[in-house]
Structure formats: C-alpha cells, structure tokens
C-alpha cells in the first residue's frame, strides 16, 4: 500500500471580508461600460436565444447591441415619434416597438424592414411584447387605457381589454400560459386577463386606501405563473395569483419610485431599479435585500441576460450602463480538461497540447500517463522512514503553519510514536517544543492537543527540571499562561450565568 500523506486539518475561521458570499457574487458584475445616448433610455430587452443580443430603446430609435463587444450591430429608426418598448421575439428574428403616436411596428432584426404595422391605439404605446409561448402574438398597452392582444399574421386585435381607467404603462404575457396577461395601470390596480374569455379574471390593489394608492409603474410574473410582483411608487408588492390575488408582502426599500423589475434565470433573485439611483437585489424566499448597486443617475429600465452574465440599466440622462460578469463554470471546465491532459482524437482533430500528434482510432480518448506525482512534504518523507524525532523537528520551524505541526503531532499520537519523538532531547531541542506549546495553549483549535503534549513533556523531563535556566523559564511561562487562561474561562462562565439570569427574567417577569 502506498504511503498516505498526513492530512492537515483545516479549521474554519470567520471570513475577514466585510462582504457576504451573495455580495461577492454580485460584485463580479464589475467594470461597467457606459454608453451615452441623446435621450432617456426607456427600455432594455435581452433576446432569449444566443448570443443574447439586447434591444435598447431611446428617442426615435431602437438599437441592437452585441453582448460580447457592447457595440451596436443594428439601428432601427423608422419611427415618427419617440419609440417605446423595443422587444425581441424569443427566436431572435423580429423586433416589435411602439411609439408616442400610437403606432406599433414589427421589424426584421437583420434587414430592419417593416413587416407589420398595427395602428388601433390612439395614444402613446408604452408596452409592446411578444408572447413567449406564441411567437405570432403581441401584447400592447397604451395611454388610451386599453390593453390589446394582437395576431401578427392577420394584423388584427384578438382581444381588447378596457377595464383600466387610466394609463396602462406595464404588462406581460405569462411564460407558463399563453392566455394570461398581467397588466398594471396608473389607476393603482394590477389586473390579470384571460384572452380566451376576454374578461378580467383578477383585480389586485382595489382594497388599497386611496391615500396609499399609487400609479403602478411595473409588473412582473414569475416563470411559474403563480406569483406576481408589482411596483407602485417606492412600494414593492408580492401577489399570490393562485390564492385569488392575495397580497403576500409589501415592502419599501427605495427612497423614490421603482421604475424597473428584473428576475434572474433561475428566478431566485429579484432586481429592482429606482429613481433613487439604486438597484436592489432581493432573495425571493424571504424578500430581504441581499445586495445593493449604485448608479450615477435615476434608472428608468433594467434587464439581466438569460445566462446571468450581463446587467444592463438605462438612465434618465441617456446613459446606458453595461455590467459584465465573467462566468467561471466554463473556465473551470476547460482548466479541468487541460489539467487532465485529455486528447480527443476524431476526424482530422488535432490535439490542443503543443507538439502532440493525433494517433489511434477515431473514437479513442487518450489520457496522458506523464502526470506529475505529488511530492511529499519533508515531514511526510521522514515519517515514511519512521524518523519520528526528525519529523517533529521539521515542523517546529518558523515557516511551517501550526495546522501542519499539530496535524503531525496527532499522527504521532495515533502511531504511538510521540514519546519516541520527544525522548532524548537536550535543552536546545526541547526549547522549540515548549515555545510551540506556550504560543498555542490558549488557541481553541489546538488547546486539547497542547494540554496532552504538555503533560507528556512534564512527565518525561521532570527529573531534569532545575538544571537548565532557559527550560525552567519556559516551563514557568507555560504555567503562567495556563493560569491566565483558566482565570479567563472562569470569568466567561460567570458572565454566561449572569446573562442567563437576565434573559430568564426578561422572558418571565415574575421570575426572581
């Protein structure tokens, strides 16, 4: 059997970083790229198909950006008025957008040709979106208080909903059912419509008092279709669609109006953007804020890419902020393959290894045999040769961490070789052992081991105590430090008892 190196025990220590793992993840979205437009950016939307291009709507144009280069690949400017809500179809081939004249246009994303024109609305159209499950259906919401569901092929409105009494500035087609439409209006209500019946199936926010009722700026339905979120002013509300539109939670973590909602690909984090320049990230289980990002201007729109690598925010001063995170999964996979030195050999395939040649059958996978064997540490080599005393000496040097030293001591105890390693030492060889014990006697990680070794050293070298002044001084220091540690532990026990009495009295006032 091959020699097994000494396992070095690792002790958990609280992280010295002031950032939580959640915060460290969101801080990976760094080095923001800022692109300046000539007008406020009102909409950002990512394509759900790779390479996940995104449409940015500002002024009288919709621009398509490439996520890798952050450069504009297409510009669609065939609008008579201010463009709104540029939305890319799930297959990435078409773009729909409305404008302030009430016109809705559908474009080919490559040729930028106008394929369809929908003109039933009489006032500005702030929402135009393709249905995620039916690519030939389009949702539109307008300031004329109507919500329309269109058939692209016939250019006709399949359903028209007139239940709202004020501007309709937000809406979404469910990604779990192609017939459900969620909308929010400046009348302070959130409504769920069914395109099959043409009726409003659910009204949320009706029971809110008139003093607290604010215009609904954004709505978002989770992919499951069971929960929705709405933003009215600085207040975020969570609605239970299965429970009849019951409000599950209402919270206000922004100082100004929330203007944007976005959810990650796994739907476990919700992002909110506001006019207070802040983006807050919520854990959807508890709806607690787990991270906050600051932007240089009020946010009007926000989107996160389907692969969770880009966060794009549009601001009121015309600034587009693009934050990018480098995914580590693929990088780790590639590095693992490289470290294994795999050579995939196929039809004309050439190994990535420098100087390697492709040989063998077509489907053969060869693993290089020239792997480096892990070199043993000095104390492992000595331990392998049963040189216990020399192995102990090798870990008493200054550059060896205490975890390695005490792991070796435990291994010697396990082998019943600690007495052998400690025996036959003069004052020069005994000094580093005593200094190690003095240094770590009060360390909770090694206290038990230190006590055992100290007892063993005292028993073994009791006959010679008093013959070497240096060793005697070290023993006195060890005794003094032990006395101080015992006194400290007693004080802790007294404090613990006092706190227990105070807490007990606080819980039951009658207790004495």
C-alpha positions in Angstrom: 0.0 0.0 0.0 1.3 3.5 -0.9 2.2 5.9 1.9 -0.7 8.3 2.6 0.5 11.9 3.5 -0.5 13.4 6.8 -3.9 15.0 6.4 -3.6 18.7 7.5 -6.7 19.6 9.5 -8.3 22.8 8.3 -10.1 24.9 10.9 -13.0 27.2 9.9 -12.4 30.8 10.7 -14.8 33.7 10.2 -14.1 35.5 7.0 -12.2 38.7 7.4 -14.0 40.1 4.3 -16.9 42.5 5.1 -18.8 41.1 2.0 -21.1 38.1 2.2 -20.9 35.4 -0.5 -24.1 36.9 -2.0 -22.4 40.3 -2.2 -19.2 38.9 -3.6 -21.3 37.2 -6.4 -23.0 40.5 -7.4 -19.7 42.3 -7.2 -18.4 40.1 -10.0 -20.6 42.4 -12.3 -17.8 45.0 -12.5 -16.0 47.3 -14.9 -19.3 48.9 -16.2 -19.2 50.2 -19.7 -21.1 53.5 -20.1 -22.7 54.4 -23.4 -24.2 57.9 -23.9 -27.4 58.3 -25.8 -29.1 61.6 -26.8 -32.3 60.9 -24.8 -33.5 59.0 -21.8 -33.4 55.2 -22.2 -36.8 53.8 -21.6 -36.4 50.1 -22.4 -33.8 47.3 -22.5 -34.7 43.8 -23.5 -32.5 40.7 -24.0 -33.1 38.1 -26.6 -33.7 34.6 -25.1 -31.6 32.9 -27.8 -27.8 33.0 -28.0 -25.8 35.2 -28.4 -28.4 37.1 -26.3 -28.4 40.4 -28.2 -30.3 43.2 -26.5 -32.5 46.0 -27.7 -32.1 49.4 -26.3 -34.9 52.0 -26.9 -34.2 55.7 -26.7 -35.5 58.7 -28.6 -36.8 57.7 -32.0 -34.8 54.5 -32.5 -34.2 51.0 -31.3 -30.6 49.8 -31.3 -29.4 46.2 -31.1 -26.3 45.6 -29.1 -23.9 42.6 -29.2 -23.2 41.5 -25.7 -19.6 40.4 -26.3 -18.4 43.7 -27.8 -21.0 46.1 -26.4 -21.2 47.6 -29.9 -24.3 48.5 -31.9 -25.0 45.9 -34.6 -28.3 47.3 -35.9 -30.2 50.6 -35.6 -33.9 50.8 -36.3 -35.0 54.5 -36.7 -38.2 54.3 -38.7 -40.4 56.0 -36.1 -42.5 59.1 -36.5 -42.3 59.9 -32.8 -40.5 58.7 -29.6 -40.0 55.0 -29.7 -41.1 52.7 -26.8 -40.5 49.2 -25.5 -38.3 47.6 -28.2 -38.8 43.8 -27.7 -37.0 40.9 -29.4 -39.0 37.8 -30.3 -37.9 34.6 -28.5 -36.3 33.2 -31.7 -34.3 36.4 -32.1 -35.5 37.2 -35.6 -38.1 40.0 -35.1 -38.4 43.2 -33.1 -41.6 44.9 -32.1 -41.8 48.5 -30.8 -44.4 51.2 -30.2 -44.2 55.0 -30.3 -45.9 58.1 -28.9 -48.1 58.4 -31.9 -49.9 55.1 -31.0 -48.3 53.1 -33.9 -46.9 49.6 -33.4 -44.3 48.3 -35.9 -42.7 44.9 -36.3 -39.3 44.7 -37.9 -37.0 42.1 -39.3 -34.0 42.3 -37.0 -31.4 41.7 -39.8 -32.8 43.7 -42.7 -34.7 46.3 -40.5 -37.6 46.1 -42.9 -41.1 46.9 -41.6 -43.1 43.6 -41.7 -46.3 44.6 -39.9 -48.0 47.8 -38.7 -50.6 47.8 -36.0 -52.4 51.1 -35.6 -55.5 50.7 -33.4 -54.2 52.7 -30.4 -54.9 56.4 -30.4 -52.4 57.5 -27.7 -48.8 56.6 -26.9 -48.0 52.9 -26.6 -45.6 52.2 -23.8 -45.6 48.4 -23.8 -45.1 46.1 -26.8 -44.1 42.5 -26.2 -44.1 39.2 -28.0 -45.8 36.3 -26.3 -43.1 33.9 -25.0 -45.1 30.8 -25.9 -46.9 32.0 -29.1 -44.4 33.9 -31.4 -47.3 35.2 -33.6 -49.0 37.1 -30.7 -48.1 40.6 -29.5 -49.2 42.4 -26.3 -49.6 46.2 -26.3 -50.6 48.6 -23.5 -51.4 52.2 -24.2 -52.2 55.6 -22.6 -55.7 55.3 -24.1 -56.3 52.9 -21.1 -56.7 49.8 -23.3 -54.7 46.6 -23.5 -54.7 44.7 -26.8 -53.6 41.2 -27.8 -52.6 41.0 -31.5 -52.3 38.3 -34.1 -49.3 39.3 -36.1 -50.2 37.3 -39.3 -53.6 39.0 -39.7 -52.7 42.3 -38.1 -55.9 42.2 -36.1 -56.6 42.7 -32.4 -57.7 39.3 -31.0 -58.7 40.7 -27.6 -59.2 44.2 -26.3 -59.4 44.9 -22.5 -60.9 48.2 -21.4 -61.1 47.6 -17.6 -58.4 50.0 -16.6 -59.4 53.6 -16.1 -56.0 55.3 -16.5 -52.7 55.0 -18.4 -51.5 51.4 -18.8 -47.7 51.6 -18.7 -46.7 48.0 -17.9 -47.8 44.5 -18.9 -46.6 41.0 -19.5 -47.8 37.7 -21.1 -47.4 34.7 -18.8 -44.5 32.4 -19.7 -46.4 29.4 -18.3 -49.8 30.0 -20.0 -50.2 31.8 -23.4 -53.7 33.0 -22.5 -52.9 35.0 -19.3 -51.9 38.7 -19.4 -50.8 40.7 -16.4 -51.0 44.5 -16.5 -50.6 47.5 -14.2 -52.1 50.9 -14.6 -51.9 54.4 -13.2 -55.4 53.7 -11.7 -53.4 51.9 -9.0 -54.6 48.3 -9.8 -53.0 45.2 -11.2 -55.2 43.0 -13.4 -55.0 39.5 -14.8 -56.8 39.0 -18.1 -57.7 35.8 -19.9 -57.5 36.2 -23.7 -59.8 33.2 -24.2 -62.8 34.7 -22.4 -61.8 38.3 -22.9 -62.5 39.1 -19.2 -60.6 40.4 -16.3 -60.1 37.3 -14.1 -58.4 39.0 -11.1 -58.0 42.5 -9.7 -55.2 43.3 -7.2 -54.9 46.6 -5.4 -58.5 47.6 -5.3 -58.7 47.4 -1.5 -55.7 49.7 -1.0 -56.8 53.0 0.5 -57.0 56.0 -1.8 -54.3 57.8 0.2 -51.9 54.9 -0.3 -52.9 54.0 -3.9 -50.1 55.0 -6.3 -49.7 54.6 -10.0 -48.4 51.1 -10.9 -45.1 51.5 -12.8 -44.1 47.9 -13.3 -45.4 44.4 -13.0 -43.6 41.1 -13.3 -44.9 37.5 -13.3 -42.6 34.7 -12.2 -42.0 31.9 -14.7 -44.1 29.5 -12.6 -47.1 31.7 -13.1 -48.2 31.5 -9.5 -46.7 34.7 -8.1 -46.6 38.3 -9.4 -44.7 41.4 -8.3 -45.8 45.0 -8.8 -44.1 48.3 -8.1 -46.1 51.4 -7.3 -44.1 54.4 -6.1 -41.4 53.1 -3.8 -43.5 50.2 -2.7 -43.0 46.6 -3.9 -45.9 44.2 -3.5 -46.0 40.4 -4.0 -49.3 38.9 -5.1 -50.5 35.3 -4.8 -52.2 34.5 -8.1 -53.2 31.0 -7.0 -54.8 32.4 -3.8 -57.0 34.9 -5.7 -54.7 37.8 -5.8 -53.9 38.0 -2.1 -51.1 40.4 -1.2 -48.4 38.2 0.4 -45.9 41.0 1.2 -45.5 44.8 0.8 -42.1 46.4 1.3 -40.4 49.7 0.7 -36.6 49.7 0.5 -36.2 52.5 -2.1 -36.5 56.2 -1.4 -38.1 57.1 -4.7 -40.3 55.4 -7.4 -39.4 51.9 -8.5 -39.2 52.0 -12.3 -37.7 48.6 -13.3 -38.1 45.0 -12.3 -36.0 42.0 -13.4 -35.5 38.4 -12.4 -32.6 36.1 -12.7 -32.7 33.0 -15.0 -33.4 30.7 -12.0 -36.0 33.1 -10.6 -34.4 33.1 -7.2 -33.3 36.7 -7.1 -35.4 39.8 -8.0 -33.8 43.1 -9.0 -35.4 46.4 -8.7 -34.3 49.7 -10.2 -35.4 53.1 -8.9 -35.2 56.9 -9.5 -33.0 57.0 -6.3 -30.1 55.7 -8.4 -30.1 52.3 -6.7 -30.6 48.7 -7.8 -31.5 46.3 -5.0 -31.3 42.5 -5.1 -33.9 40.5 -3.2 -33.9 36.9 -2.1 -37.3 35.8 -3.3 -37.8 33.3 -0.4 -37.6 36.0 2.3 -37.7 39.2 0.2 -34.7 40.5 2.1 -32.3 42.8 0.3 -29.1 40.9 -0.2 -27.1 43.4 -2.2 -27.3 47.0 -3.5 -25.8 48.6 -6.5 -25.5 52.3 -7.1 -25.8 54.1 -10.5 -24.8 57.6 -11.5 -28.4 58.7 -12.5 -32.0 57.8 -12.0 -32.8 54.4 -13.5 -35.7 54.0 -16.0 -35.2 50.4 -17.1 -33.2 47.3 -16.1 -32.5 43.9 -17.6 -30.4 40.9 -16.8 -29.3 38.5 -19.5 -30.7 34.9 -19.7 -27.3 33.5 -18.9 -26.9 35.8 -15.9 -23.7 37.4 -17.3 -24.8 40.9 -18.1 -26.8 43.6 -16.2 -27.9 46.5 -18.4 -29.5 49.6 -17.0 -30.9 52.6 -18.8 -30.9 56.0 -17.1 -32.8 59.3 -17.4 -29.8 61.2 -18.5 -29.3 59.0 -21.6 -26.6 56.8 -20.0 -26.6 53.1 -20.7 -24.7 51.1 -18.1 -23.5 47.6 -19.0 -22.1 45.4 -16.2 -20.5 42.1 -17.2 -19.6 39.1 -15.1 -17.1 36.5 -16.4 -18.7 33.1 -15.9 -16.5 30.7 -14.1 -18.2 27.4 -14.9 -16.9 27.0 -18.4 -13.5 28.3 -17.4 -13.3 25.7 -14.7 -14.4 23.0 -17.1 -11.7 24.0 -19.6 -9.0 24.2 -17.0 -10.0 20.7 -15.6 -9.8 19.2 -19.1 -6.4 20.9 -19.6 -5.1 19.6 -16.3 -6.2 16.0 -17.2 -4.3 16.4 -20.4 -7.1 14.8 -22.5 -6.6 14.4 -26.2 -9.8 14.0 -28.2 -9.0 12.3 -31.5 -11.5 12.3 -34.3 -11.7 13.1 -38.0 -8.8 15.4 -38.6 -8.8 16.6 -35.0 -5.6 18.0 -33.7 -4.7 17.9 -30.0 -4.6 21.1 -28.2 -1.4 20.0 -26.5 1.6 21.7 -28.0 3.6 19.2 -30.1 1.1 16.3 -29.6 0.2 14.1 -32.5 -3.2 12.5 -33.2 -2.9 8.7 -33.4 -5.2 5.8 -32.9 -8.8 5.1 -33.7 -11.4 7.7 -34.5 -13.3 7.5 -31.1 -10.3 6.9 -29.0 -9.7 9.1 -25.9 -6.2 9.0 -24.6 -5.1 10.2 -21.2 -1.5 11.2 -20.8 0.4 9.0 -18.5 3.1 11.6 -17.8 1.3 13.0 -14.8 3.4 14.6 -12.1 3.3 12.7 -8.9 2.6 14.9 -5.9 5.8 15.5 -4.0 5.8 14.6 -0.3 6.5 17.3 2.3 9.7 17.0 4.3 7.9 15.7 7.4 6.0 13.2 5.3 9.3 11.8 3.9 10.7 11.5 7.4 7.5 9.9 8.8 7.5 7.4 6.0 11.0 6.4 7.1 9.8 6.1 10.8 12.1 9.0 11.8 9.7 10.4 14.3 12.0 12.8 16.1 13.3 14.3 12.9 9.8 14.6 11.6 8.7 16.6 14.7 11.8 18.8 14.4 10.9 19.6 10.8 7.5 21.1 11.7 8.9 23.3 14.6 10.5 25.7 12.1 9.2 29.2 11.7 7.8 28.8 8.1 5.6 25.8 9.0 1.9 26.7 9.8 0.6 25.5 13.2 -2.1 23.4 11.5 0.6 21.3 9.9 2.6 21.0 13.1 -0.4 19.8 15.2 -1.6 17.5 12.4 1.8 15.8 12.6 1.6 15.6 16.4 -1.8 14.0 16.1 -0.4 11.5 13.6 2.4 10.6 16.0 -0.1 10.1 18.8 -2.1 7.9 16.5 1.0 5.9 15.7 2.0 5.8 19.4 5.3 7.5 18.4 5.0 10.8 20.2 7.1 9.6 23.2 9.8 8.4 20.8 9.8 11.8 19.1 10.0 13.7 22.4 12.6 11.5 24.2 16.3 12.0 24.4 16.3 15.8 23.9 18.6 18.3 25.5 17.7 21.9 26.3 18.4 23.1 22.7 16.0 20.6 21.1 13.4 20.9 23.9 13.1 24.7 23.6 11.1 24.9 20.2 8.6 22.4 21.6 7.9 24.4 24.7 7.7 27.6 22.7 5.1 26.0 20.4 3.1 24.9 23.5 3.3 28.4 25.1 2.2 30.1 21.8 -0.9 28.0 21.2 -2.0 26.9 24.7 -4.9 29.4 24.6 -5.9 28.7 20.9 -9.2 26.8 20.9 -8.1 24.9 17.8 -5.2 23.2 19.5 -5.9 23.5 23.2 -6.6 19.9 23.8 -3.5 18.7 21.9 -1.3 21.2 23.7 -2.6 20.0 27.1 -1.8 16.4 26.2 1.7 17.2 24.9 2.5 19.5 27.9 1.6 16.7 30.3 3.7 14.2 28.5 6.7 16.6 28.4 6.4 17.3 32.1 6.3 13.6 33.0 9.2 12.8 30.7 11.5 15.7 31.8 10.6 16.1 35.4 13.9 14.7 36.7 15.9 17.3 34.8 13.8 20.4 35.8 16.1 22.9 37.5 19.2 22.0 35.5 18.7 24.4 32.6 17.6 28.0 33.3 16.1 28.6 29.9 13.9 25.5 30.1 12.9 26.4 33.6 11.9 29.9 32.4 9.8 28.4 29.6 8.0 26.0 32.0 7.2 29.0 34.2 5.8 30.9 31.2 3.7 27.9 30.3 2.3 27.7 33.8 1.6 31.4 33.9 -0.3 31.3 30.6 -2.3 28.3 31.7 -3.2 30.1 34.9 -4.4 33.2 33.0 -6.4 31.0 30.6 -8.1 29.2 33.5 -8.9 32.6 35.1 -10.4 33.8 31.8 -12.5 30.8 31.4 -13.9 31.2 34.9 -14.8 34.8 34.1 -16.6 33.7 31.0 -18.6 31.2 32.9 -19.7 33.9 35.4 -20.7 36.2 32.6 -22.6 33.4 30.9 -24.5 32.7 34.2 -25.3 36.4 34.6 -26.6 36.8 31.1 -28.8 33.6 31.5 -30.4 35.1 34.6 -31.1 38.4 32.8 -32.6 36.7 29.8 -34.7 34.4 32.0 -36.1 37.5 33.9 -36.9 39.2 30.6 -38.9 36.2 29.4 -40.8 35.7 32.6 -41.1 39.0 34.6 -42.4 37.1 37.7 -39.2 35.0 38.0 -36.7 36.1 40.6 
